[in-house]
Amino acid sequence: MSYKNKEAPIYLLMEEYLMRNLGITTRSEIHKYALKHLYKTHRQSQLEMV
């Protein structure tokens, strides 16, 4: 994952914080975790609208 120069420090701090608190050891795993969470949240909101 790459970020623009301005946003890199912000996202890297977020990644480090989440990795530390969730016990996730790699950046790729934190992104997969986030994608799964976003998918589940979005899917749930779509089901609630039906």
DSSP file (Angstrom, degrees, kcal/mol; ACC not computed):
  #  RESIDUE AA STRUCTURE BP1 BP2  ACC     N-H-->O    O-->H-N    N-H-->O    O-->H-N    TCO  KAPPA ALPHA  PHI   PSI    X-CA   Y-CA   Z-CA
    1    1 A M              0   0    0      0, 0.0     2,-0.4     0, 0.0    26,-0.0   0.000 360.0 360.0 360.0 134.6    0.0    0.0    0.0
    2    2 A S        -     0   0    0      0, 0.0     2,-0.3     0, 0.0     0, 0.0  -0.944 360.0-163.1-126.2 151.0    1.4    3.4   -0.8
    3    3 A Y        -     0   0    0     -2,-0.4     2,-0.1     1,-0.0     5,-0.0  -0.852  30.6 -94.9-126.2 160.4    0.2    6.8    0.2
    4    4 A K     >  -     0   0    0     -2,-0.3     4,-2.0     1,-0.1     3,-0.3  -0.387  45.0-106.3 -68.5 155.7    0.8   10.4   -1.0
    5    5 A N  T  4 S+     0   0    0      1,-0.2    -1,-0.1     2,-0.2    -2,-0.0   0.864 118.2  48.9 -54.8 -41.2    3.6   12.2    0.8
    6    6 A K  T  4 S+     0   0    0      1,-0.2     4,-0.3     2,-0.1    -1,-0.2   0.867 117.6  39.2 -68.6 -36.4    1.1   14.4    2.7
    7    7 A E  T  > S+     0   0    0     -3,-0.3     4,-2.3     1,-0.2     3,-0.4   0.662  93.2  85.4 -91.4 -15.7   -1.1   11.6    3.9
    8    8 A A  H  X S+     0   0    0     -4,-2.0     4,-2.8     1,-0.2     5,-0.3   0.905  87.6  50.8 -55.0 -49.4    1.5    9.0    4.7
    9    9 A P  H  > S+     0   0    0      0, 0.0     4,-1.6     0, 0.0    -1,-0.2   0.877 112.5  48.2 -59.4 -35.4    2.4   10.1    8.2
   10   10 A I  H  > S+     0   0    0     -3,-0.4     4,-1.9    -4,-0.3    -2,-0.2   0.954 115.8  41.4 -68.7 -50.6   -1.3   10.1    9.2
   11   11 A Y  H  X S+     0   0    0     -4,-2.3     4,-2.8     1,-0.2     5,-0.2   0.861 112.0  55.1 -69.0 -35.5   -2.2    6.7    7.8
   12   12 A L  H  X S+     0   0    0     -4,-2.8     4,-2.6    -5,-0.3    -1,-0.2   0.898 108.1  49.3 -65.2 -39.1    1.0    5.1    9.0
   13   13 A L  H  X S+     0   0    0     -4,-1.6     4,-2.4    -5,-0.3    -2,-0.2   0.915 111.7  49.3 -63.9 -41.9    0.2    6.2   12.6
   14   14 A M  H  X S+     0   0    0     -4,-1.9     4,-2.6     2,-0.2     5,-0.2   0.930 111.9  48.6 -62.0 -45.6   -3.3    4.8   12.2
   15   15 A E  H  X S+     0   0    0     -4,-2.8     4,-2.9     1,-0.2     5,-0.2   0.938 112.0  48.2 -59.9 -47.9   -1.9    1.5   10.9
   16   16 A E  H  X S+     0   0    0     -4,-2.6     4,-2.3     2,-0.2    -1,-0.2   0.911 112.3  49.2 -60.8 -43.5    0.6    1.2   13.7
   17   17 A Y  H  X S+     0   0    0     -4,-2.4     4,-2.5     2,-0.2     5,-0.2   0.949 114.8  43.5 -60.4 -50.5   -2.0    2.0   16.4
   18   18 A L  H  X S+     0   0    0     -4,-2.6     4,-2.5     1,-0.2     6,-0.3   0.894 112.7  52.1 -65.7 -40.1   -4.5   -0.5   15.0
   19   19 A M  H  X>S+     0   0    0     -4,-2.9     5,-1.5    -5,-0.2     4,-1.1   0.928 112.7  45.8 -61.1 -44.4   -1.8   -3.2   14.5
   20   20 A R  H  <5S+     0   0    0     -4,-2.3    -2,-0.2    -5,-0.2    -1,-0.2   0.926 118.1  41.5 -63.9 -46.2   -0.7   -2.8   18.1
   21   21 A N  H  <5S+     0   0    0     -4,-2.5    -2,-0.2     1,-0.2    -1,-0.2   0.757 120.6  41.1 -78.2 -25.3   -4.2   -2.8   19.6
   22   22 A L  H  <5S-     0   0    0     -4,-2.5    -1,-0.2    -5,-0.2    -2,-0.2   0.493 106.6-120.3 -99.5  -4.8   -5.6   -5.6   17.5
   23   23 A G  T  <5 +     0   0    0     -4,-1.1     2,-0.4     1,-0.3    -3,-0.2   0.806  60.3 149.7  71.5  28.9   -2.5   -7.8   17.6
   24   24 A I      < -     0   0    0     -5,-1.5    -1,-0.3    -6,-0.3    -2,-0.1  -0.818  32.0-162.8 -97.4 134.6   -2.1   -7.7   13.8
   25   25 A T        +     0   0    0     -2,-0.4     2,-0.3    -3,-0.1    -1,-0.1   0.632  61.8  48.9 -98.9 -14.2    1.5   -8.1   12.7
   26   26 A T     >  -     0   0    0      1,-0.1     4,-1.6    -7,-0.1     5,-0.1  -0.918  69.9-129.1-129.3 154.8    1.6   -6.9    9.1
   27   27 A R  H  > S+     0   0    0     -2,-0.3     4,-1.9     1,-0.2     5,-0.2   0.880 110.4  55.5 -64.7 -38.0    0.3   -3.9    7.1
   28   28 A S  H  > S+     0   0    0      1,-0.2     4,-2.1     2,-0.2    -1,-0.2   0.890 106.2  51.4 -64.8 -36.9   -1.4   -6.2    4.6
   29   29 A E  H  > S+     0   0    0      1,-0.2     4,-2.6     2,-0.2    -1,-0.2   0.880 107.5  52.4 -66.7 -37.1   -3.3   -8.0    7.3
   30   30 A I  H  X S+     0   0    0     -4,-1.6     4,-2.2     1,-0.2    -1,-0.2   0.877 110.3  48.9 -67.1 -34.8   -4.6   -4.7    8.8
   31   31 A H  H  X S+     0   0    0     -4,-1.9     4,-2.3     2,-0.2    -2,-0.2   0.882 111.7  48.1 -71.4 -38.2   -5.8   -3.7    5.3
   32   32 A K  H  X S+     0   0    0     -4,-2.1     4,-2.5     2,-0.2    -2,-0.2   0.911 111.8  50.9 -65.5 -41.4   -7.6   -7.0    4.8
   33   33 A Y  H  X S+     0   0    0     -4,-2.6     4,-2.2     1,-0.2    -2,-0.2   0.927 112.1  46.9 -59.2 -46.3   -9.1   -6.7    8.3
   34   34 A A  H  X S+     0   0    0     -4,-2.2     4,-2.7     1,-0.2    -2,-0.2   0.893 111.1  51.1 -65.2 -40.4  -10.4   -3.2    7.5
   35   35 A L  H  X S+     0   0    0     -4,-2.3     4,-2.5     2,-0.2    -1,-0.2   0.914 110.6  48.5 -64.4 -42.9  -11.8   -4.3    4.1
   36   36 A K  H  X S+     0   0    0     -4,-2.5     4,-2.6     2,-0.2    -1,-0.2   0.912 112.6  49.0 -62.2 -42.2  -13.7   -7.2    5.7
   37   37 A H  H  X S+     0   0    0     -4,-2.2     4,-2.7     2,-0.2     5,-0.2   0.930 112.2  47.3 -64.0 -45.8  -15.1   -4.8    8.3
   38   38 A L  H  X S+     0   0    0     -4,-2.7     4,-2.7     2,-0.2     5,-0.2   0.912 112.9  49.7 -62.1 -42.7  -16.1   -2.2    5.8
   39   39 A Y  H  X S+     0   0    0     -4,-2.5     4,-2.9     2,-0.2     5,-0.2   0.943 112.9  46.2 -60.4 -49.0  -17.8   -4.9    3.6
   40   40 A K  H  X S+     0   0    0     -4,-2.6     4,-2.3     1,-0.2    -2,-0.2   0.909 114.5  47.7 -62.9 -42.9  -19.7   -6.4    6.6
   41   41 A T  H  X S+     0   0    0     -4,-2.7     4,-2.1     2,-0.2    -1,-0.2   0.921 114.8  45.2 -64.1 -45.1  -20.8   -3.0    7.8
   42   42 A H  H  X S+     0   0    0     -4,-2.7     4,-2.0    -5,-0.2    -2,-0.2   0.921 113.1  50.2 -65.6 -44.3  -21.9   -1.9    4.3
   43   43 A R  H  X S+     0   0    0     -4,-2.9     4,-2.1    -5,-0.2    -1,-0.2   0.908 110.3  50.5 -61.4 -42.4  -23.7   -5.2    3.7
   44   44 A Q  H  X S+     0   0    0     -4,-2.3     4,-1.9    -5,-0.2    -1,-0.2   0.906 109.5  50.3 -63.1 -41.6  -25.5   -5.0    7.0
   45   45 A S  H  X S+     0   0    0     -4,-2.1     4,-1.0     1,-0.2    -1,-0.2   0.858 109.6  51.7 -66.4 -33.0  -26.7   -1.4    6.3
   46   46 A Q  H  X S+     0   0    0     -4,-2.0     4,-0.6     1,-0.2     3,-0.3   0.891 109.4  49.7 -68.6 -38.9  -28.0   -2.5    2.9
   47   47 A L  H >< S+     0   0    0     -4,-2.1     3,-0.7     1,-0.2    -2,-0.2   0.851 106.0  56.5 -68.5 -33.4  -29.9   -5.4    4.5
   48   48 A E  H 3< S+     0   0    0     -4,-1.9    -1,-0.2     1,-0.2    -2,-0.2   0.776 102.0  57.1 -68.8 -25.4  -31.5   -3.1    7.0
   49   49 A M  H 3<        0   0    0     -4,-1.0    -1,-0.2    -3,-0.3    -2,-0.2   0.704 360.0 360.0 -77.1 -19.7  -32.8   -0.9    4.2
   50   50 A V    <<        0   0    0     -3,-0.7    -1,-0.2    -4,-0.6    -2,-0.2   0.462 360.0 360.0 -82.3 360.0  -34.7   -3.8    2.7
